[in-house]
Amino acid sequence: MGEIMNVVLINKGNSIEYEVIIRDNKLKRHLYLYSNTGALIEQKEL
């Protein structure tokens, strides 16, 4: 997988999301956005 670079809790009033940025072994960064239930909402390379 890689190294966790940053984790942010996003409070949208009635819902909470978590943004996680991970750097892989090739030093590319990936953003993962999760819902409060842990479901993956979005994934993209930065």
C-alpha distance matrix in Angstrom:
0.0 3.8 7.2 9.3 12.2 14.5 15.5 18.9 21.2 23.4 26.8 28.5 31.6 31.4 27.6 24.6 21.2 18.0 16.3 12.8 11.6 8.1 8.2 5.9 7.3 10.3 11.0 11.1 11.0 10.4 12.6 12.6 16.0 16.8 20.4 21.9 21.6 17.8 18.2 16.0 18.6 17.0 13.9 14.5 13.5 15.5
3.8 0.0 3.8 6.7 9.2 12.1 13.9 17.5 20.3 22.7 26.2 28.2 31.4 31.6 27.9 24.6 21.3 17.8 15.7 11.9 10.0 6.3 5.4 4.2 5.7 8.9 8.6 9.4 9.3 9.7 12.2 12.9 16.4 17.6 21.2 22.7 22.9 19.2 19.9 17.6 19.8 18.0 14.9 14.9 13.3 14.4
7.2 3.8 0.0 3.8 6.1 9.3 11.5 15.1 18.1 20.8 24.4 26.7 29.8 30.3 26.8 23.2 20.2 16.5 14.3 10.6 8.6 5.5 5.2 6.4 8.1 10.9 9.3 10.4 9.4 10.3 12.1 13.0 16.1 17.4 20.8 21.9 22.6 19.2 20.4 18.4 20.3 18.6 15.9 15.9 14.3 14.5
9.3 6.7 3.8 0.0 3.8 5.9 7.7 11.4 14.4 17.2 20.6 23.1 26.1 26.7 23.3 19.7 16.7 13.0 11.0 7.3 6.1 4.5 6.5 8.9 11.5 13.7 11.6 11.8 9.5 9.7 10.2 10.8 13.4 14.5 17.8 18.7 19.8 16.6 18.2 16.3 18.0 16.6 14.5 14.9 14.0 13.9
12.2 9.2 6.1 3.8 0.0 3.8 7.2 10.4 14.0 16.5 20.1 22.5 25.6 26.8 23.5 20.0 17.0 13.4 10.8 7.7 5.5 5.3 6.5 10.0 12.6 14.0 11.0 11.2 8.5 9.6 9.9 11.6 13.9 15.7 19.0 19.9 21.7 18.7 20.1 17.9 18.9 17.2 15.1 14.8 13.5 12.3
14.5 12.1 9.3 5.9 3.8 0.0 3.8 6.7 10.3 12.8 16.4 19.0 22.0 23.3 20.2 16.6 13.9 10.4 8.0 5.8 5.2 7.2 9.6 13.0 16.0 17.3 14.3 13.8 10.5 10.6 9.4 10.5 11.8 13.6 16.4 17.2 19.4 16.8 18.4 16.5 17.2 15.8 14.6 14.7 14.3 12.9
15.5 13.9 11.5 7.7 7.2 3.8 0.0 3.8 6.9 9.8 13.2 15.9 18.8 19.8 16.7 13.0 10.5 6.9 5.6 4.5 6.5 9.0 12.2 15.2 18.5 20.0 17.4 16.4 12.9 11.9 9.8 9.6 9.8 10.7 13.1 13.5 15.9 13.7 15.6 14.3 15.0 14.5 14.0 15.1 15.5 14.7
18.9 17.5 15.1 11.4 10.4 6.7 3.8 0.0 3.8 6.3 9.7 12.5 15.3 16.8 13.9 10.4 8.3 5.7 5.1 6.6 8.9 12.1 15.3 18.4 21.8 23.0 20.2 18.9 15.2 13.9 11.0 10.6 9.5 10.4 12.0 12.3 15.3 13.9 15.6 14.6 14.5 14.3 14.8 15.9 16.9 15.8
21.2 20.3 18.1 14.4 14.0 10.3 6.9 3.8 0.0 3.8 6.4 9.6 12.0 13.3 10.6 6.9 6.0 4.7 6.5 9.0 12.1 15.1 18.6 21.5 24.9 26.3 23.7 22.2 18.4 16.7 13.4 12.1 9.9 9.7 10.0 9.5 13.0 12.4 14.4 14.2 14.0 14.8 16.1 17.8 19.4 18.7
23.4 22.7 20.8 17.2 16.5 12.8 9.8 6.3 3.8 0.0 3.8 6.2 9.2 10.9 8.5 5.6 5.0 5.9 7.4 10.8 13.7 17.1 20.5 23.3 27.0 27.9 25.3 23.4 19.6 17.5 13.9 12.7 9.8 10.0 9.6 9.7 13.4 13.4 14.6 14.3 13.1 14.0 15.9 17.5 19.5 18.8
26.8 26.2 24.4 20.6 20.1 16.4 13.2 9.7 6.4 3.8 0.0 3.8 5.7 7.7 6.3 4.7 6.6 8.8 11.0 14.4 17.4 20.8 24.2 27.0 30.7 31.7 29.1 27.1 23.4 21.2 17.5 16.0 12.8 12.2 10.6 9.9 13.7 14.6 15.9 16.4 15.0 16.5 19.0 20.8 23.1 22.4
28.5 28.2 26.7 23.1 22.5 19.0 15.9 12.5 9.6 6.2 3.8 0.0 3.8 5.9 5.2 5.8 7.6 10.8 12.7 16.4 19.2 22.7 26.1 28.7 32.4 33.2 30.8 28.4 24.7 22.2 18.5 16.9 13.3 12.9 10.9 10.8 14.3 15.6 16.1 16.5 14.4 16.1 19.0 20.9 23.5 22.9
31.6 31.4 29.8 26.1 25.6 22.0 18.8 15.3 12.0 9.2 5.7 3.8 0.0 3.8 5.6 7.5 10.4 13.6 16.0 19.6 22.6 26.0 29.5 32.1 35.8 36.7 34.3 32.0 28.3 25.9 22.1 20.3 16.7 15.7 13.1 12.2 15.4 17.5 18.2 19.2 17.4 19.5 22.5 24.6 27.2 26.7
31.4 31.6 30.3 26.7 26.8 23.3 19.8 16.8 13.3 10.9 7.7 5.9 3.8 0.0 3.8 7.1 10.3 13.9 16.7 20.2 23.5 26.6 30.2 32.5 36.2 37.2 35.2 32.8 29.1 26.4 22.6 20.3 16.6 14.9 11.7 10.5 13.1 15.7 16.3 17.9 16.3 19.0 22.3 24.8 27.7 27.8
27.6 27.9 26.8 23.3 23.5 20.2 16.7 13.9 10.6 8.5 6.3 5.2 5.6 3.8 0.0 3.8 6.7 10.3 13.3 16.7 20.1 23.0 26.7 28.8 32.5 33.7 31.7 29.4 25.7 22.9 19.2 16.7 13.0 11.1 7.9 7.0 9.9 12.2 12.8 14.3 12.9 15.6 18.8 21.4 24.4 24.6
24.6 24.6 23.2 19.7 20.0 16.6 13.0 10.4 6.9 5.6 4.7 5.8 7.5 7.1 3.8 0.0 3.8 6.9 10.1 13.3 16.8 19.7 23.4 25.7 29.3 30.6 28.6 26.5 22.8 20.1 16.5 14.1 10.6 8.8 6.5 5.3 9.0 10.3 11.7 12.8 11.9 14.3 16.9 19.5 22.1 22.2
21.2 21.3 20.2 16.7 17.0 13.9 10.5 8.3 6.0 5.0 6.6 7.6 10.4 10.3 6.7 3.8 0.0 3.8 6.7 9.9 13.4 16.3 20.0 22.2 25.8 27.0 25.0 22.8 19.2 16.4 12.8 10.3 6.9 5.6 4.6 5.5 8.8 8.8 9.7 9.8 9.0 10.8 13.2 15.8 18.4 18.6
18.0 17.8 16.5 13.0 13.4 10.4 6.9 5.7 4.7 5.9 8.8 10.8 13.6 13.9 10.3 6.9 3.8 0.0 3.8 6.4 10.1 12.8 16.5 18.9 22.5 23.8 21.7 19.8 16.2 13.7 10.3 8.1 5.7 5.1 6.4 7.2 10.0 8.6 10.1 9.6 9.7 10.6 11.9 14.3 16.3 16.5
16.3 15.7 14.3 11.0 10.8 8.0 5.6 5.1 6.5 7.4 11.0 12.7 16.0 16.7 13.3 10.1 6.7 3.8 0.0 3.8 6.8 10.0 13.5 16.1 19.8 20.8 18.5 16.4 12.7 10.4 7.0 5.8 4.6 6.5 9.1 10.8 13.2 11.1 11.9 10.1 9.8 9.3 9.8 11.4 13.0 12.8
12.8 11.9 10.6 7.3 7.7 5.8 4.5 6.6 9.0 10.8 14.4 16.4 19.6 20.2 16.7 13.3 9.9 6.4 3.8 0.0 3.8 6.5 10.1 12.6 16.2 17.5 15.4 13.7 10.1 8.1 5.7 5.1 6.4 8.1 11.4 12.9 14.7 11.8 12.8 10.8 11.5 10.5 9.6 10.9 11.7 11.7
11.6 10.0 8.6 6.1 5.5 5.2 6.5 8.9 12.1 13.7 17.4 19.2 22.6 23.5 20.1 16.8 13.4 10.1 6.8 3.8 0.0 3.8 6.8 9.8 13.4 14.3 11.8 10.2 6.6 5.5 4.6 6.4 8.9 11.4 14.9 16.7 18.3 15.3 15.9 13.2 13.8 11.8 9.8 9.7 9.4 8.8
8.1 6.3 5.5 4.5 5.3 7.2 9.0 12.1 15.1 17.1 20.8 22.7 26.0 26.6 23.0 19.7 16.3 12.8 10.0 6.5 3.8 0.0 3.8 6.3 9.9 11.3 9.2 8.2 5.6 5.3 6.6 8.1 11.3 13.4 17.0 18.8 19.8 16.4 17.0 14.3 15.6 13.5 10.9 10.7 9.6 9.8
8.2 5.4 5.2 6.5 6.5 9.6 12.2 15.3 18.6 20.5 24.2 26.1 29.5 30.2 26.7 23.4 20.0 16.5 13.5 10.1 6.8 3.8 0.0 3.8 6.9 7.8 5.5 5.4 4.3 6.3 9.1 11.3 14.7 17.0 20.7 22.6 23.5 20.0 20.5 17.6 18.8 16.3 13.1 12.0 9.7 9.7
5.9 4.2 6.4 8.9 10.0 13.0 15.2 18.4 21.5 23.3 27.0 28.7 32.1 32.5 28.8 25.7 22.2 18.9 16.1 12.6 9.8 6.3 3.8 0.0 3.8 5.4 5.2 5.5 6.4 7.7 11.0 12.7 16.5 18.5 22.2 24.2 24.6 20.9 21.0 18.2 19.8 17.2 13.7 12.7 10.4 11.4
7.3 5.7 8.1 11.5 12.6 16.0 18.5 21.8 24.9 27.0 30.7 32.4 35.8 36.2 32.5 29.3 25.8 22.5 19.8 16.2 13.4 9.9 6.9 3.8 0.0 3.8 5.4 7.5 9.6 11.4 14.8 16.5 20.2 22.1 25.8 27.7 27.9 24.2 24.4 21.6 23.4 20.9 17.3 16.2 13.6 14.5
10.3 8.9 10.9 13.7 14.0 17.3 20.0 23.0 26.3 27.9 31.7 33.2 36.7 37.2 33.7 30.6 27.0 23.8 20.8 17.5 14.3 11.3 7.8 5.4 3.8 0.0 3.9 5.6 8.9 11.2 15.0 17.3 21.0 23.4 27.2 29.4 29.8 26.1 25.9 22.7 24.0 21.1 17.3 15.4 12.3 12.9
11.0 8.6 9.3 11.6 11.0 14.3 17.4 20.2 23.7 25.3 29.1 30.8 34.3 35.2 31.7 28.6 25.0 21.7 18.5 15.4 11.8 9.2 5.5 5.2 5.4 3.9 0.0 3.8 6.4 9.7 13.1 15.8 19.4 22.0 25.8 27.8 28.7 25.2 25.2 22.1 23.1 20.1 16.6 14.5 11.2 10.9
11.1 9.4 10.4 11.8 11.2 13.8 16.4 18.9 22.2 23.4 27.1 28.4 32.0 32.8 29.4 26.5 22.8 19.8 16.4 13.7 10.2 8.2 5.4 5.5 7.5 5.6 3.8 0.0 3.8 6.7 10.3 13.2 16.8 19.7 23.4 25.8 26.7 23.2 22.9 19.5 20.1 16.8 13.3 10.9 7.4 7.4
11.0 9.3 9.4 9.5 8.5 10.5 12.9 15.2 18.4 19.6 23.4 24.7 28.3 29.1 25.7 22.8 19.2 16.2 12.7 10.1 6.6 5.6 4.3 6.4 9.6 8.9 6.4 3.8 0.0 3.8 6.8 10.1 13.4 16.4 20.1 22.5 23.7 20.3 20.1 16.8 17.2 14.1 10.9 8.8 6.0 5.4
10.4 9.7 10.3 9.7 9.6 10.6 11.9 13.9 16.7 17.5 21.2 22.2 25.9 26.4 22.9 20.1 16.4 13.7 10.4 8.1 5.5 5.3 6.3 7.7 11.4 11.2 9.7 6.7 3.8 0.0 3.8 6.6 10.1 13.1 16.8 19.4 20.4 17.1 16.5 13.1 13.5 10.5 7.2 5.7 4.3 5.6
12.6 12.2 12.1 10.2 9.9 9.4 9.8 11.0 13.4 13.9 17.5 18.5 22.1 22.6 19.2 16.5 12.8 10.3 7.0 5.7 4.6 6.6 9.1 11.0 14.8 15.0 13.1 10.3 6.8 3.8 0.0 3.8 6.7 10.0 13.5 16.2 17.6 14.6 14.1 10.8 10.7 7.9 5.6 5.4 6.1 6.7
12.6 12.9 13.0 10.8 11.6 10.5 9.6 10.6 12.1 12.7 16.0 16.9 20.3 20.3 16.7 14.1 10.3 8.1 5.8 5.1 6.4 8.1 11.3 12.7 16.5 17.3 15.8 13.2 10.1 6.6 3.8 0.0 3.8 6.5 10.2 13.0 14.0 10.9 10.3 7.2 7.6 5.8 4.6 6.8 8.9 10.3
16.0 16.4 16.1 13.4 13.9 11.8 9.8 9.5 9.9 9.8 12.8 13.3 16.7 16.6 13.0 10.6 6.9 5.7 4.6 6.4 8.9 11.3 14.7 16.5 20.2 21.0 19.4 16.8 13.4 10.1 6.7 3.8 0.0 3.8 7.0 10.0 11.5 9.2 8.6 6.0 5.4 5.0 6.4 9.1 11.8 12.8
16.8 17.6 17.4 14.5 15.7 13.6 10.7 10.4 9.7 10.0 12.2 12.9 15.7 14.9 11.1 8.8 5.6 5.1 6.5 8.1 11.4 13.4 17.0 18.5 22.1 23.4 22.0 19.7 16.4 13.1 10.0 6.5 3.8 0.0 3.8 6.7 7.7 5.5 5.4 4.6 5.3 7.2 9.1 12.3 15.2 16.4
20.4 21.2 20.8 17.8 19.0 16.4 13.1 12.0 10.0 9.6 10.6 10.9 13.1 11.7 7.9 6.5 4.6 6.4 9.1 11.4 14.9 17.0 20.7 22.2 25.8 27.2 25.8 23.4 20.1 16.8 13.5 10.2 7.0 3.8 0.0 3.8 5.3 5.2 5.3 6.6 6.5 9.6 12.3 15.6 18.6 19.7
21.9 22.7 21.9 18.7 19.9 17.2 13.5 12.3 9.5 9.7 9.9 10.8 12.2 10.5 7.0 5.3 5.5 7.2 10.8 12.9 16.7 18.8 22.6 24.2 27.7 29.4 27.8 25.8 22.5 19.4 16.2 13.0 10.0 6.7 3.8 0.0 3.8 5.5 7.5 9.7 10.3 13.3 15.7 18.9 21.7 22.6
21.6 22.9 22.6 19.8 21.7 19.4 15.9 15.3 13.0 13.4 13.7 14.3 15.4 13.1 9.9 9.0 8.8 10.0 13.2 14.7 18.3 19.8 23.5 24.6 27.9 29.8 28.7 26.7 23.7 20.4 17.6 14.0 11.5 7.7 5.3 3.8 0.0 3.8 5.7 9.0 10.5 13.9 16.1 19.7 22.6 24.1
17.8 19.2 19.2 16.6 18.7 16.8 13.7 13.9 12.4 13.4 14.6 15.6 17.5 15.7 12.2 10.3 8.8 8.6 11.1 11.8 15.3 16.4 20.0 20.9 24.2 26.1 25.2 23.2 20.3 17.1 14.6 10.9 9.2 5.5 5.2 5.5 3.8 0.0 3.8 6.4 8.9 11.7 13.2 16.8 19.5 21.2
18.2 19.9 20.4 18.2 20.1 18.4 15.6 15.6 14.4 14.6 15.9 16.1 18.2 16.3 12.8 11.7 9.7 10.1 11.9 12.8 15.9 17.0 20.5 21.0 24.4 25.9 25.2 22.9 20.1 16.5 14.1 10.3 8.6 5.4 5.3 7.5 5.7 3.8 0.0 3.8 6.2 9.3 11.3 15.1 18.2 20.3
16.0 17.6 18.4 16.3 17.9 16.5 14.3 14.6 14.2 14.3 16.4 16.5 19.2 17.9 14.3 12.8 9.8 9.6 10.1 10.8 13.2 14.3 17.6 18.2 21.6 22.7 22.1 19.5 16.8 13.1 10.8 7.2 6.0 4.6 6.6 9.7 9.0 6.4 3.8 0.0 3.8 5.9 7.5 11.3 14.5 16.7
18.6 19.8 20.3 18.0 18.9 17.2 15.0 14.5 14.0 13.1 15.0 14.4 17.4 16.3 12.9 11.9 9.0 9.7 9.8 11.5 13.8 15.6 18.8 19.8 23.4 24.0 23.1 20.1 17.2 13.5 10.7 7.6 5.4 5.3 6.5 10.3 10.5 8.9 6.2 3.8 0.0 3.8 7.1 10.5 14.1 15.9
17.0 18.0 18.6 16.6 17.2 15.8 14.5 14.3 14.8 14.0 16.5 16.1 19.5 19.0 15.6 14.3 10.8 10.6 9.3 10.5 11.8 13.5 16.3 17.2 20.9 21.1 20.1 16.8 14.1 10.5 7.9 5.8 5.0 7.2 9.6 13.3 13.9 11.7 9.3 5.9 3.8 0.0 3.8 6.8 10.4 12.3
13.9 14.9 15.9 14.5 15.1 14.6 14.0 14.8 16.1 15.9 19.0 19.0 22.5 22.3 18.8 16.9 13.2 11.9 9.8 9.6 9.8 10.9 13.1 13.7 17.3 17.3 16.6 13.3 10.9 7.2 5.6 4.6 6.4 9.1 12.3 15.7 16.1 13.2 11.3 7.5 7.1 3.8 0.0 3.8 7.2 9.7
14.5 14.9 15.9 14.9 14.8 14.7 15.1 15.9 17.8 17.5 20.8 20.9 24.6 24.8 21.4 19.5 15.8 14.3 11.4 10.9 9.7 10.7 12.0 12.7 16.2 15.4 14.5 10.9 8.8 5.7 5.4 6.8 9.1 12.3 15.6 18.9 19.7 16.8 15.1 11.3 10.5 6.8 3.8 0.0 3.8 6.4
13.5 13.3 14.3 14.0 13.5 14.3 15.5 16.9 19.4 19.5 23.1 23.5 27.2 27.7 24.4 22.1 18.4 16.3 13.0 11.7 9.4 9.6 9.7 10.4 13.6 12.3 11.2 7.4 6.0 4.3 6.1 8.9 11.8 15.2 18.6 21.7 22.6 19.5 18.2 14.5 14.1 10.4 7.2 3.8 0.0 3.8
15.5 14.4 14.5 13.9 12.3 12.9 14.7 15.8 18.7 18.8 22.4 22.9 26.7 27.8 24.6 22.2 18.6 16.5 12.8 11.7 8.8 9.8 9.7 11.4 14.5 12.9 10.9 7.4 5.4 5.6 6.7 10.3 12.8 16.4 19.7 22.6 24.1 21.2 20.3 16.7 15.9 12.3 9.7 6.4 3.8 0.0
